[in-house]
Amino acid sequence: MNKNQLYEQMHQKLHNIVPEVELRYKAELAYEIIQLKREKNALILGHNYMEPALFHSIPDFTGDSLELSRIAAEAEQDIIVFCGVEFMAETAKILNPNKKVLIPSNNAGCSLADSITADDVRELRIKFPGIPIVAYINTYADVKAEIDICCTSGNANAVVESLNSDTVIFLPDEYLAKNVAKDTGKHIIIPEMVNNQLQVPENDGFEMIGWKGRCEVHEKFTVSDINDVRAQFPDVVIVTHPESSPEVVAASDFSGSTRSMIEFVKNNDAPHFLILTDCSMGDNIAAEYPDKDLLRLCSVRCLYMNTITLEGTLKALQEEIFEVQVPEEIRVRALRSVQRMIEIG
């Protein structure tokens, strides 16, 4: 495919989403990246939250955290470029210690991953001995090394139920934990940190222990937002992510992982959709399914995902910089919890 063909392909899909002058410039960058990934035997993975011009041009595979983890586990290329945030690239490195894993930004953090440390997990082990610990994939490698099993939003319920335990610790997303607790019929408590000490509510009946971490994108959505949209568009279908509050999830028509959200829109004939997650994903769905009417009311973008650009991807490949490293002792321990997650599916 030459430059003009790539531009035409991108224009056909993105002409209603990306301004023309920007599209031409980004098609040039995408062409350079595609040539370079072939020369260097690189695999490019793109999360569903990537900007449309990147998402619909350079990745070999796109998807949610679980899908991309599975693909990374089977990668044969010499270099993996992960267009997503740091914990995702770390997961690829955990699964592929002998491959070079690059992330196109050195600022692609995550508010959820930042909300908990390995020391916090060790303190929970002491406070709640013998209780299995599940950690959302949105955690760093040192946390994954301390827990029993990882999960994604797509398999969280299955992971919790697979443990066959009356009580489970679920980290670090408070809202996802509450939504999983509701789905699995468990009573949840959220400990508080007071003067650097973990304080547990006085309640003998809890079956899940959560953590006070939140996604700074999904915590912004409110029931009032949903009510306002329904007042204007009574036949709208609201689709949300389980990192949103239980109240928002309850007020929505469907909640699930990014892949599940995409599949729901694809297979539903509603007259209007509102996607309550990072708004780039709404753009990507609109580009992929132009026959679907997605209300363009989203104004929330993950600032960390937004640091991943075509310019950064090109630079990362050209100079083989922004390489992700995981100390071997941590990687080996983290690998167990990640592999258990992948096996459950």
N, C-alpha and C positions, 0 to 999 in steps of 0.2 A: 504494500500500500504506500503510495507516494504522499507528499504533503497535501496536495489538493484533494486527494481522495479522503484523507483523514479529516480535513476541514469539512468537506461536504457531509461526511458521516456524522460529525459532531454537530454541524449546523442543522441537519435534518432532525436531530433529537433535541437540541438545546436552543433553537432559535427563539422560542418564546420565553426562555428562562435566563439566558446569558446575553448581554448586549453584544451587538455585532462586532464592534471594534475590539472588545475584550475576547470574544470568541476566536477571532483571527490570531491574536497574539498567543492565546493559550493553546491553540492548535499547533502553532510552531513549537512551543515548548514540549507539548505531548509527543510530537514527531521525534524530536531529539531524544527524549527519554526512551521511547520505544526502540529506536536504533541502538541506544547505549545498553539497554537491558539485554538485547540479543548478543551484542559483542561481549558482554561480561557474564553471560549465562546467569542472569538475575531473574528472580520471581518477584512480582509486585502484587501485594495484597492490599485491597482497599475496603475499609470499613464503610458501612452504610451511611455514616455521618460525614463522609468526605464531600467537599464542594462538587457541584455537578460537572464542571469541566474536567476535573481530575477523575471523578468516579466513572464517567462515561467515556474514558479514553485510554488510560495507561494500565489499569490493573489487569492481571491475568485472572484473578478471582476477586469477587466482591461478596460481602455477607456480614453476618453478625459475629460476635466473639467466638461462639461455639463452632460455627462453620469454618472460620478462618483458623482456629486452633487445629481442627482436624486436618485442614489442608497443609498447614505449616508442619504438622507431624510427619507428613508424607513427602515433603519437598525434596527434590533431587538436585535443584540448582545450587550453584556455589554461593550465591548471595540471595538473601531474602530482604526485600525492602517493604517495611510494614507501614502503610499509610493509615495510621491510627495513632493512638496515644501510647505512652511509654509502657504501661503494664501489658499491653497487647504485644508489643515488640519483645518485651522480656519473656513472655510466654513462648513466643516463637524460638527464642534463644534457649529456654529451658528444654524444649523439645528437640533442638538441633544444636548441640554444643559445638560441633565441628564446622558449622557454617557461619559465615559473616552475616550478621543481622544489622540492618541499618534502619533508622527512623529519620524521616526528613525534617526533623526539628529537634533542638535541644531544650525546648520549652513545652513539650507536649505532656504535661502532667495530668492530674485527675483529682478533683475535690474529694471523691470517695476514697481513692487510694491513699490520699494524704491524711485521711481521717483516723487511720489506725496504724499502729506500729507492731513490730514483732514483740516488743516488751509488753504491749497491751495484751497480746494473745497469751503470752506466758503468765501474766497476772490472772487472766481469766481461767487458765488451766489450774492455777493454785486455788482460786476462789470456787471453781466448780469441777473438782477432780472427777475424772472418769466420764465426763459428758463429751460426746463427739462434737467437733467444731467444723462447721461448713463456712467457707469464705467465698464470697462473690469473686469472680475472676478480676473484678476491678480492684485489685490489691497488688502490691509489689511483691517481688520474689521472696524477700525475707519473711513476709507474712505467710505466703503460700507454704514456706518451709516449716511453719509451726503448726499448721492445721491438718485436719484429716482428709478433707476432700474439698475441691473447688466446685463451683457451679456457675452457670450463666442464668440470665433471666429466662432463657428458654427451657432450662431443665432443672430449675431450682426446686420445684415441687417434687420431681422424681428423685433428686438427690437426697432431699430430706427424708422422703419415705423409704429410700433404699437403706438407710441406716438402721431401721427397725429399733429405734430408741425412743423411749417415752419422752426424753428431754434432749434438746439440741441447742447448741450455740450457733447463731447465724450472724455473720459479719460481712461488711460493716454498714450496709445500707439499711437505715431504720425503716424506711417506707417499704422497700422490697421485703424485708423480714416480716413486717406486719401483714403485707399482702400474702406472703407464703403461709404465715401462721393461720390466717383466715381460711386459705384454700385447704390446708392440711388439718384444720380443726384443733390447732394448738393455742393455748393461752400464752401470750408473750409478755415479757417485762423488758424494760430498757434501763440498764444500770446508768447511774450518773457518776461523773468524775468530780469529786469534791476535795479540794486541796490535794490534788494528785492521788487521791484514794478512791478506789472503786466502791461506790455505795449501791447496794442492792435493795430494791423496794421490799418491804416486809410483806411477803406473799408466799404462802407455802404451796400454792396451786399452779405455779408456772410450769410450762412445758417447752418454752423457747426463750432463750436469752438473746436479745438483739444488741445493737450498738448504735450510738447517736451520730452516724455518718449519713450525709445526704448528697445527692447529685445537685450541683448548683444550677443546672438547667431544669431538671424535672421538678424540683421543689418550688419553682416559680409558678407553676400552673395551679389554678384554683377552681373550685366549684363555681364561683362567680363568673370566671371566664367562660365556662361551659354554658351556664345559664344565659349569659349575654349573647353567645353565638346562637343558641337554640331559639332565643327570642327573635333574632333576625332571620334565621334559617330553620324553621321548625322540623324540616325533614332531613337535617344534617345527621350524619353518623360520626360519632366522636370515637377516635381511636387513640389510645394512650399507652404509655409504657409503665410497667409495674414499679419503676423507680419513683413514680408519682405517688402522692399521698393516697391512703386507702379511700378517702372521701372522693378524690378525683377519679380514682379507678371505678368506684361504685357508681359515679355519675356518668361514666362513659359507656359506650355500647360494646367496646371490645378493648381488652388490654393484653399485651403480650410482648415478646421479644421483638427486636427490629425486623427480623425475618418473618415472624408471625404477623406483624402489622402489615408488612408488604403483601404477604399472601392473602390476608383478609381483604385488603383493598382490591387486589387483583380479582378475587373471586366473588366480590359483592357488587351488586348493581344499584347501590344507593345513588340518589341524585346529587348529593354533596358529601364530601368527607372533610373532616378537620383532623389533622395529625398532630397530636400533642407530644412532640419530642423535638430534638434538634431540627431546626427548620430546613437545613440542607437535605435531610432525608425526605421531607415533603417535596422539595424541588426534584430530587432524584426519582421519586415515584411518579411525579407529574410528567417527567421526561420519558419514563419507561412506558407509562400508560396514559397517553394523551386523551383517551376517551373518558377518563375519570375526571370529575370536577372536584379538584382539591381547593378548598378555600385558602386564599393566600393571606391568612391572618397571623401567621407565625412571625414572631420577632425575637425569638430566643435562640442564640447560637452558642455552642460550647466554645469558649475562648481557647481551650487547649486543642480541640480538633481543628479549630480555625488556623492554628499555626502550621498545619500540614498543607503545603502548597505545591504546585507544579514546579515553581522556582526552587523550592527547597529539595524536592525529589530529584531534580536534575543535578543540583549541587552535590547531594549525598552520593549519587551514583558516579558522577565525574571524579570526585575526590575520595570516594569511599570513606566518608566521614559520618559523624553522628552514630558511631557503632555502639551497639548495646552489649554490655558485658554483665554476666552474672557469676559471682564467685562459685567455684565448683562445689564446695561443701554445701552452699545454699541451694544451688541448682539441683543437686541429686535429691535433696530432701523435698524440694518444691515439686520435682518431677512426679513423685508418687501421688500427690494430691491432684495434679493436673491430669495425669493418666487415668485416675479413677473417674474423673469428670467425663473424659472423652469416652471411656468404656460404657458409661451409663447412657450417653447420647441425649 
